[in-house]
Amino acid sequence: MTTVTLLHPGAMGAAIAAQAVTAGHEVLWVPEGRSDATHRRAKEAGATACDSLGEALERSEIVLSICPPQAAEDVATTVAGHAFAGVYVDANAINPQRMQRIAEEIKPGAAVLDGAIFGPPPGGQRVARLYLAGNGPAVDLVEPLFKDTAVHVRRASGTVGSASALKMAFASYQKAARTLAGVAHALADAHGVGDQLTAEAQVMASNILSDPGYLPSVAARAWRWAPEMQDIAATLRTANLPADMAEAAVAVMSRWEGDKDQYDLELSDVLAHLRSQGD
């Protein structure tokens, strides 16, 4: 049995903790200052309350930090103040630069793993994937926590920061796409064509993010798409809707201006042009 401290039992953290408890491990948490909802989630997950963070850390081989992203560094600073010497897993949705700062804050003494969670809170038929990057022996210690559970541990390629980068890359599409869908439906609704928009969307190709091979054709057509996005921005403004994302798309497409009608470009070149400054 491995003992783990969870910071803190939110919806995702509690669900992850419940899987470790199911696998026969002990999960500790610190109730001080936490809400009634947090108390309920921790109890349902089977976590054991500790009187203080110091007590929990002293008893634990592993710390799982699964908290609101904006609190990740403060949580790490608090743990660092207790000279924790086990494995510290930061599984928050933060950028690689923040992850590197957290790794420096926790050291020396602890092994720091960069974690990224994909999927819904695990349990029942729901499965989550936990990517880990960093020290190999530390990953070896964390993996058994979730053996035969609904948390599937995967090793991210690269060093600390790479799992966070993976999460940022995925979320940059996932969350922006859903936000953009809200704007698109609001515009269609303003013109009474919401049902037709839904019908057209249902026959479109899905899983765009899973097929990067189509991106050279996007770059090749960006010179035609950018003016269309400008018209879309004007239409949105007329409907009193935010045009920021359409205007941002125009700015992104400007980096592909030199790729006009070059449908045979290599994907690596297309991606490199986005990293350029367009000058």
BALOBA-1460 file (C-alpha; in Angstrom, 3 decimals):
// residues 279
<rec num="1" residu="m" x="0.000" y="0.000" z="0.000"/>
<rec num="2" residu="t" x="1.230" y="3.476" z="-0.917"/>
<rec num="3" residu="t" x="0.151" y="6.559" z="1.032"/>
<rec num="4" residu="v" x="-0.723" y="9.654" z="-0.964"/>
<rec num="5" residu="t" x="-1.616" y="13.215" z="-0.006"/>
<rec num="6" residu="l" x="-4.207" y="14.822" z="-2.293"/>
<rec num="7" residu="l" x="-4.261" y="18.606" z="-2.649"/>
<rec num="8" residu="h" x="-7.281" y="19.116" z="-2.916"/>
<rec num="9" residu="p" x="-10.494" y="17.059" z="-3.361"/>
<rec num="10" residu="g" x="-12.267" y="18.990" z="-6.089"/>
<rec num="11" residu="a" x="-14.440" y="17.111" z="-8.571"/>
<rec num="12" residu="m" x="-11.474" y="15.755" z="-10.552"/>
<rec num="13" residu="g" x="-9.151" y="15.305" z="-7.583"/>
<rec num="14" residu="a" x="-11.721" y="13.378" z="-5.575"/>
<rec num="15" residu="a" x="-12.479" y="11.099" z="-8.518"/>
<rec num="16" residu="i" x="-8.768" y="10.404" z="-9.038"/>
<rec num="17" residu="a" x="-8.377" y="9.737" z="-5.306"/>
<rec num="18" residu="a" x="-11.289" y="7.298" z="-5.317"/>
<rec num="19" residu="q" x="-9.519" y="5.239" z="-7.985"/>
<rec num="20" residu="a" x="-6.340" y="5.042" z="-5.892"/>
<rec num="21" residu="v" x="-8.384" y="4.000" z="-2.846"/>
<rec num="22" residu="t" x="-10.125" y="1.347" z="-4.933"/>
<rec num="23" residu="a" x="-6.693" y="0.005" z="-5.893"/>
<rec num="24" residu="g" x="-5.891" y="-0.483" z="-2.194"/>
<rec num="25" residu="h" x="-3.904" y="2.663" z="-1.404"/>
<rec num="26" residu="e" x="-4.356" y="5.265" z="1.323"/>
<rec num="27" residu="v" x="-5.239" y="8.824" z="0.300"/>
<rec num="28" residu="l" x="-4.869" y="11.614" z="2.856"/>
<rec num="29" residu="w" x="-6.312" y="15.092" z="2.735"/>
<rec num="30" residu="v" x="-6.364" y="18.163" z="4.999"/>
<rec num="31" residu="p" x="-9.886" y="19.415" z="5.872"/>
<rec num="32" residu="e" x="-8.817" y="22.705" z="7.462"/>
<rec num="33" residu="g" x="-10.424" y="25.661" z="5.666"/>
<rec num="34" residu="r" x="-12.247" y="23.488" z="3.121"/>
<rec num="35" residu="s" x="-15.907" y="23.761" z="2.171"/>
<rec num="36" residu="d" x="-18.729" y="21.387" z="3.044"/>
<rec num="37" residu="a" x="-18.758" y="20.240" z="-0.587"/>
<rec num="38" residu="t" x="-15.063" y="19.356" z="-0.375"/>
<rec num="39" residu="h" x="-15.677" y="17.421" z="2.849"/>
<rec num="40" residu="r" x="-18.454" y="15.470" z="1.123"/>
<rec num="41" residu="r" x="-16.322" y="14.656" z="-1.927"/>
<rec num="42" residu="a" x="-13.405" y="13.489" z="0.220"/>
<rec num="43" residu="k" x="-15.662" y="11.241" z="2.273"/>
<rec num="44" residu="e" x="-17.250" y="9.734" z="-0.839"/>
<rec num="45" residu="a" x="-13.792" y="9.114" z="-2.311"/>
<rec num="46" residu="g" x="-12.674" y="7.229" z="0.812"/>
<rec num="47" residu="a" x="-9.921" y="9.729" z="1.671"/>
<rec num="48" residu="t" x="-8.621" y="9.937" z="5.234"/>
<rec num="49" residu="a" x="-8.580" y="13.301" z="7.001"/>
<rec num="50" residu="c" x="-5.380" y="14.610" z="8.619"/>
<rec num="51" residu="d" x="-5.098" y="17.329" z="11.230"/>
<rec num="52" residu="s" x="-2.366" y="19.187" z="9.354"/>
<rec num="53" residu="l" x="-0.517" y="19.275" z="6.061"/>
<rec num="54" residu="g" x="2.712" y="18.509" z="7.876"/>
<rec num="55" residu="e" x="1.245" y="15.274" z="9.238"/>
<rec num="56" residu="a" x="-0.084" y="14.254" z="5.831"/>
<rec num="57" residu="l" x="3.235" y="14.928" z="4.083"/>
<rec num="58" residu="e" x="5.221" y="13.072" z="6.741"/>
<rec num="59" residu="r" x="3.073" y="9.975" z="6.187"/>
<rec num="60" residu="s" x="3.063" y="10.153" z="2.365"/>
<rec num="61" residu="e" x="5.340" y="8.926" z="-0.380"/>
<rec num="62" residu="i" x="3.453" y="10.830" z="-3.081"/>
<rec num="63" residu="v" x="1.674" y="14.177" z="-3.301"/>
<rec num="64" residu="l" x="-0.956" y="14.769" z="-5.981"/>
<rec num="65" residu="s" x="-1.645" y="18.441" z="-6.652"/>
<rec num="66" residu="i" x="-4.998" y="18.691" z="-8.452"/>
<rec num="67" residu="c" x="-6.326" y="22.151" z="-7.704"/>
<rec num="68" residu="p" x="-7.619" y="25.221" z="-9.550"/>
<rec num="69" residu="p" x="-4.798" y="26.138" z="-11.993"/>
<rec num="70" residu="q" x="-4.355" y="29.615" z="-10.560"/>
<rec num="71" residu="a" x="-3.490" y="28.085" z="-7.157"/>
<rec num="72" residu="a" x="-0.876" y="25.592" z="-8.381"/>
<rec num="73" residu="e" x="2.193" y="27.623" z="-7.460"/>
<rec num="74" residu="d" x="0.851" y="28.615" z="-4.050"/>
<rec num="75" residu="v" x="0.133" y="24.953" z="-3.274"/>
<rec num="76" residu="a" x="3.659" y="23.992" z="-4.334"/>
<rec num="77" residu="t" x="5.162" y="26.746" z="-2.184"/>
<rec num="78" residu="t" x="3.244" y="25.485" z="0.838"/>
<rec num="79" residu="v" x="4.459" y="21.923" z="0.291"/>
<rec num="80" residu="a" x="8.040" y="23.128" z="-0.241"/>
<rec num="81" residu="g" x="7.889" y="24.789" z="3.166"/>
<rec num="82" residu="h" x="7.518" y="21.350" z="4.760"/>
<rec num="83" residu="a" x="10.644" y="19.864" z="3.137"/>
<rec num="84" residu="f" x="8.651" y="17.028" z="1.518"/>
<rec num="85" residu="a" x="11.054" y="14.380" z="0.196"/>
<rec num="86" residu="g" x="8.780" y="12.086" z="-1.827"/>
<rec num="87" residu="v" x="7.284" y="12.372" z="-5.332"/>
<rec num="88" residu="y" x="5.369" y="15.565" z="-6.073"/>
<rec num="89" residu="v" x="2.951" y="15.269" z="-9.012"/>
<rec num="90" residu="d" x="1.556" y="18.522" z="-10.341"/>
<rec num="91" residu="a" x="-1.407" y="17.463" z="-12.485"/>
<rec num="92" residu="n" x="-2.875" y="20.917" z="-13.047"/>
<rec num="93" residu="a" x="-3.681" y="22.590" z="-16.366"/>
<rec num="94" residu="i" x="-0.775" y="25.051" z="-16.348"/>
<rec num="95" residu="n" x="1.778" y="26.169" z="-18.906"/>
<rec num="96" residu="p" x="5.276" y="24.618" z="-19.117"/>
<rec num="97" residu="q" x="6.941" y="27.749" z="-17.736"/>
<rec num="98" residu="r" x="4.839" y="27.616" z="-14.563"/>
<rec num="99" residu="m" x="5.548" y="23.897" z="-14.294"/>
<rec num="100" residu="q" x="9.273" y="24.574" z="-14.421"/>
<rec num="101" residu="r" x="8.948" y="27.172" z="-11.663"/>
<rec num="102" residu="i" x="7.041" y="24.667" z="-9.524"/>
<rec num="103" residu="a" x="9.748" y="22.045" z="-10.090"/>
<rec num="104" residu="e" x="12.367" y="24.510" z="-8.899"/>
<rec num="105" residu="e" x="10.220" y="25.502" z="-5.910"/>
<rec num="106" residu="i" x="9.785" y="21.906" z="-4.733"/>
<rec num="107" residu="k" x="13.439" y="20.897" z="-5.105"/>
<rec num="108" residu="p" x="15.641" y="19.831" z="-3.473"/>
<rec num="109" residu="g" x="14.468" y="16.689" z="-1.762"/>
<rec num="110" residu="a" x="11.412" y="15.709" z="-3.777"/>
<rec num="111" residu="a" x="11.184" y="14.211" z="-7.244"/>
<rec num="112" residu="v" x="8.830" y="16.378" z="-9.312"/>
<rec num="113" residu="l" x="6.590" y="14.952" z="-12.026"/>
<rec num="114" residu="d" x="4.740" y="17.033" z="-14.583"/>
<rec num="115" residu="g" x="1.223" y="15.622" z="-14.951"/>
<rec num="116" residu="a" x="-1.678" y="16.278" z="-17.300"/>
<rec num="117" residu="i" x="-5.163" y="14.800" z="-16.985"/>
<rec num="118" residu="f" x="-7.323" y="14.124" z="-20.037"/>
<rec num="119" residu="g" x="-10.934" y="13.041" z="-19.966"/>
<rec num="120" residu="p" x="-13.764" y="13.347" z="-17.430"/>
<rec num="121" residu="p" x="-13.551" y="12.599" z="-13.694"/>
<rec num="122" residu="p" x="-13.019" y="8.813" z="-13.751"/>
<rec num="123" residu="g" x="-15.460" y="6.281" z="-12.391"/>
<rec num="124" residu="g" x="-18.099" y="3.885" z="-13.688"/>
<rec num="125" residu="q" x="-17.707" y="3.831" z="-17.465"/>
<rec num="126" residu="r" x="-15.694" y="7.074" z="-17.492"/>
<rec num="127" residu="v" x="-11.935" y="6.796" z="-18.040"/>
<rec num="128" residu="a" x="-9.273" y="9.467" z="-17.533"/>
<rec num="129" residu="r" x="-5.708" y="9.444" z="-18.841"/>
<rec num="130" residu="l" x="-2.884" y="10.769" z="-16.670"/>
<rec num="131" residu="y" x="0.250" y="11.716" z="-18.607"/>
<rec num="132" residu="l" x="3.448" y="11.968" z="-16.569"/>
<rec num="133" residu="a" x="6.779" y="13.479" z="-17.557"/>
<rec num="134" residu="g" x="9.964" y="13.540" z="-15.545"/>
<rec num="135" residu="n" x="12.107" y="11.201" z="-13.493"/>
<rec num="136" residu="g" x="11.575" y="7.594" z="-14.625"/>
<rec num="137" residu="p" x="11.816" y="5.922" z="-11.186"/>
<rec num="138" residu="a" x="9.313" y="8.474" z="-9.849"/>
<rec num="139" residu="v" x="6.874" y="7.554" z="-12.616"/>
<rec num="140" residu="d" x="7.444" y="3.907" z="-11.711"/>
<rec num="141" residu="l" x="6.286" y="4.707" z="-8.174"/>
<rec num="142" residu="v" x="3.118" y="6.516" z="-9.293"/>
<rec num="143" residu="e" x="1.952" y="4.041" z="-11.939"/>
<rec num="144" residu="p" x="0.894" y="1.263" z="-9.504"/>
<rec num="145" residu="l" x="-1.464" y="3.678" z="-7.726"/>
<rec num="146" residu="f" x="-3.891" y="3.252" z="-10.591"/>
<rec num="147" residu="k" x="-3.322" y="-0.317" z="-11.710"/>
<rec num="148" residu="d" x="-6.554" y="-1.836" z="-13.067"/>
<rec num="149" residu="t" x="-8.510" y="1.368" z="-12.424"/>
<rec num="150" residu="a" x="-10.259" y="3.970" z="-14.578"/>
<rec num="151" residu="v" x="-7.124" y="6.146" z="-14.498"/>
<rec num="152" residu="h" x="-4.771" y="5.091" z="-17.281"/>
<rec num="153" residu="v" x="-1.212" y="6.313" z="-16.693"/>
<rec num="154" residu="r" x="0.801" y="7.222" z="-19.792"/>
<rec num="155" residu="r" x="4.359" y="8.463" z="-20.068"/>
<rec num="156" residu="a" x="4.765" y="11.742" z="-21.886"/>
<rec num="157" residu="s" x="7.806" y="12.062" z="-24.092"/>
<rec num="158" residu="g" x="10.217" y="14.732" z="-22.919"/>
<rec num="159" residu="t" x="11.191" y="16.249" z="-19.597"/>
<rec num="160" residu="v" x="9.250" y="18.224" z="-16.983"/>
<rec num="161" residu="g" x="7.045" y="20.664" z="-18.865"/>
<rec num="162" residu="s" x="6.201" y="18.361" z="-21.771"/>
<rec num="163" residu="a" x="3.014" y="16.958" z="-20.190"/>
<rec num="164" residu="s" x="1.859" y="20.500" z="-19.445"/>
<rec num="165" residu="a" x="2.630" y="21.488" z="-23.036"/>
<rec num="166" residu="l" x="0.528" y="18.567" z="-24.256"/>
<rec num="167" residu="k" x="-2.373" y="19.748" z="-22.102"/>
<rec num="168" residu="m" x="-2.017" y="23.338" z="-23.311"/>
<rec num="169" residu="a" x="-1.926" y="22.230" z="-26.960"/>
<rec num="170" residu="f" x="-5.040" y="20.092" z="-26.578"/>
<rec num="171" residu="a" x="-6.969" y="22.636" z="-24.530"/>
<rec num="172" residu="s" x="-6.079" y="25.478" z="-26.892"/>
<rec num="173" residu="y" x="-8.155" y="23.688" z="-29.524"/>
<rec num="174" residu="q" x="-10.800" y="22.051" z="-27.370"/>
<rec num="175" residu="k" x="-11.819" y="25.088" z="-25.345"/>
<rec num="176" residu="a" x="-11.463" y="27.624" z="-28.148"/>
<rec num="177" residu="a" x="-13.497" y="25.402" z="-30.487"/>
<rec num="178" residu="r" x="-16.335" y="25.117" z="-27.991"/>
<rec num="179" residu="t" x="-16.288" y="28.841" z="-27.355"/>
<rec num="180" residu="l" x="-16.328" y="29.507" z="-31.087"/>
<rec num="181" residu="a" x="-19.269" y="27.127" z="-31.442"/>
<rec num="182" residu="g" x="-21.162" y="29.292" z="-28.961"/>
<rec num="183" residu="v" x="-20.477" y="32.397" z="-31.060"/>
<rec num="184" residu="a" x="-21.475" y="30.592" z="-34.278"/>
<rec num="185" residu="h" x="-24.785" y="29.421" z="-32.818"/>
<rec num="186" residu="a" x="-25.502" y="32.870" z="-31.386"/>
<rec num="187" residu="l" x="-24.975" y="34.414" z="-34.835"/>
<rec num="188" residu="a" x="-27.167" y="31.806" z="-36.528"/>
<rec num="189" residu="d" x="-29.841" y="32.287" z="-33.886"/>
<rec num="190" residu="a" x="-29.791" y="36.061" z="-34.447"/>
<rec num="191" residu="h" x="-30.691" y="35.418" z="-38.082"/>
<rec num="192" residu="g" x="-33.143" y="32.575" z="-37.484"/>
<rec num="193" residu="v" x="-31.009" y="29.865" z="-39.094"/>
<rec num="194" residu="g" x="-29.939" y="27.904" z="-35.995"/>
<rec num="195" residu="d" x="-31.523" y="24.622" z="-37.102"/>
<rec num="196" residu="q" x="-29.855" y="24.824" z="-40.505"/>
<rec num="197" residu="l" x="-26.462" y="25.478" z="-38.907"/>
<rec num="198" residu="t" x="-26.864" y="22.384" z="-36.728"/>
<rec num="199" residu="a" x="-27.884" y="20.306" z="-39.734"/>
<rec num="200" residu="e" x="-24.839" y="21.419" z="-41.743"/>
<rec num="201" residu="a" x="-22.521" y="20.751" z="-38.813"/>
<rec num="202" residu="q" x="-23.842" y="17.199" z="-38.520"/>
<rec num="203" residu="v" x="-22.539" y="16.294" z="-41.992"/>
<rec num="204" residu="m" x="-19.107" y="17.863" z="-41.493"/>
<rec num="205" residu="a" x="-15.994" y="15.803" z="-40.917"/>
<rec num="206" residu="s" x="-15.290" y="15.441" z="-37.205"/>
<rec num="207" residu="n" x="-12.116" y="14.903" z="-35.184"/>
<rec num="208" residu="i" x="-10.258" y="17.667" z="-37.027"/>
<rec num="209" residu="l" x="-7.529" y="17.787" z="-34.396"/>
<rec num="210" residu="s" x="-6.721" y="14.100" z="-34.955"/>
<rec num="211" residu="d" x="-5.784" y="14.655" z="-38.626"/>
<rec num="212" residu="p" x="-2.981" y="17.247" z="-38.932"/>
<rec num="213" residu="g" x="-2.313" y="16.056" z="-42.484"/>
<rec num="214" residu="y" x="-4.991" y="18.442" z="-43.738"/>
<rec num="215" residu="l" x="-3.142" y="21.539" z="-42.456"/>
<rec num="216" residu="p" x="-1.060" y="22.192" z="-45.630"/>
<rec num="217" residu="s" x="-4.320" y="22.683" z="-47.523"/>
<rec num="218" residu="v" x="-5.438" y="25.173" z="-44.864"/>
<rec num="219" residu="a" x="-2.216" y="27.150" z="-45.216"/>
<rec num="220" residu="a" x="-2.548" y="27.087" z="-48.993"/>
<rec num="221" residu="r" x="-6.047" y="28.595" z="-48.762"/>
<rec num="222" residu="a" x="-5.399" y="31.041" z="-45.952"/>
<rec num="223" residu="w" x="-5.062" y="33.930" z="-48.409"/>
<rec num="224" residu="r" x="-8.706" y="33.342" z="-49.408"/>
<rec num="225" residu="w" x="-9.980" y="32.482" z="-45.957"/>
<rec num="226" residu="a" x="-8.597" y="35.576" z="-44.222"/>
<rec num="227" residu="p" x="-10.853" y="38.043" z="-46.107"/>
<rec num="228" residu="e" x="-13.812" y="35.765" z="-45.405"/>
<rec num="229" residu="m" x="-12.974" y="35.864" z="-41.707"/>
<rec num="230" residu="q" x="-12.896" y="39.655" z="-41.907"/>
<rec num="231" residu="d" x="-16.421" y="39.591" z="-43.303"/>
<rec num="232" residu="i" x="-17.412" y="37.184" z="-40.535"/>
<rec num="233" residu="a" x="-16.004" y="39.611" z="-37.972"/>
<rec num="234" residu="a" x="-18.098" y="42.418" z="-39.486"/>
<rec num="235" residu="t" x="-21.207" y="40.229" z="-39.399"/>
<rec num="236" residu="l" x="-20.601" y="39.383" z="-35.753"/>
<rec num="237" residu="r" x="-20.171" y="43.006" z="-34.778"/>
<rec num="238" residu="t" x="-23.417" y="43.922" z="-36.533"/>
<rec num="239" residu="a" x="-25.179" y="41.255" z="-34.457"/>
<rec num="240" residu="n" x="-23.604" y="42.670" z="-31.260"/>
<rec num="241" residu="l" x="-21.501" y="39.538" z="-30.846"/>
<rec num="242" residu="p" x="-17.775" y="39.361" z="-29.996"/>
<rec num="243" residu="a" x="-15.592" y="39.365" z="-33.113"/>
<rec num="244" residu="d" x="-12.302" y="38.776" z="-31.306"/>
<rec num="245" residu="m" x="-11.863" y="35.134" z="-32.323"/>
<rec num="246" residu="a" x="-12.572" y="35.865" z="-35.996"/>
<rec num="247" residu="e" x="-10.076" y="38.724" z="-35.944"/>
<rec num="248" residu="a" x="-7.528" y="36.495" z="-34.209"/>
<rec num="249" residu="a" x="-7.990" y="33.907" z="-36.981"/>
<rec num="250" residu="v" x="-7.116" y="36.600" z="-39.546"/>
<rec num="251" residu="a" x="-3.914" y="37.367" z="-37.616"/>
<rec num="252" residu="v" x="-2.978" y="33.664" z="-37.537"/>
<rec num="253" residu="m" x="-3.691" y="33.216" z="-41.250"/>
<rec num="254" residu="s" x="-1.414" y="36.150" z="-42.085"/>
<rec num="255" residu="r" x="1.525" y="33.929" z="-41.105"/>
<rec num="256" residu="w" x="0.606" y="31.610" z="-43.974"/>
<rec num="257" residu="e" x="0.488" y="34.356" z="-46.632"/>
<rec num="258" residu="g" x="3.634" y="33.005" z="-48.267"/>
<rec num="259" residu="d" x="2.057" y="29.547" z="-48.612"/>
<rec num="260" residu="k" x="-0.578" y="30.678" z="-51.137"/>
<rec num="261" residu="d" x="-1.803" y="27.720" z="-53.248"/>
<rec num="262" residu="q" x="1.149" y="25.540" z="-52.167"/>
<rec num="263" residu="y" x="-0.847" y="22.401" z="-51.458"/>
<rec num="264" residu="d" x="2.260" y="20.197" z="-51.560"/>
<rec num="265" residu="l" x="3.988" y="21.849" z="-48.598"/>
<rec num="266" residu="e" x="5.366" y="19.583" z="-45.894"/>
<rec num="267" residu="l" x="3.437" y="19.652" z="-42.625"/>
<rec num="268" residu="s" x="6.646" y="20.544" z="-40.774"/>
<rec num="269" residu="d" x="7.017" y="23.681" z="-42.924"/>
<rec num="270" residu="v" x="3.398" y="24.697" z="-42.339"/>
<rec num="271" residu="l" x="3.822" y="24.432" z="-38.569"/>
<rec num="272" residu="a" x="7.156" y="26.257" z="-38.678"/>
<rec num="273" residu="h" x="5.546" y="29.178" z="-40.489"/>
<rec num="274" residu="l" x="3.112" y="29.608" z="-37.594"/>
<rec num="275" residu="r" x="6.068" y="29.880" z="-35.235"/>
<rec num="276" residu="s" x="7.606" y="32.647" z="-37.355"/>
<rec num="277" residu="q" x="6.877" y="36.327" z="-36.803"/>
<rec num="278" residu="g" x="5.518" y="36.826" z="-40.321"/>
<rec num="279" residu="d" x="8.136" y="39.415" z="-41.308"/>
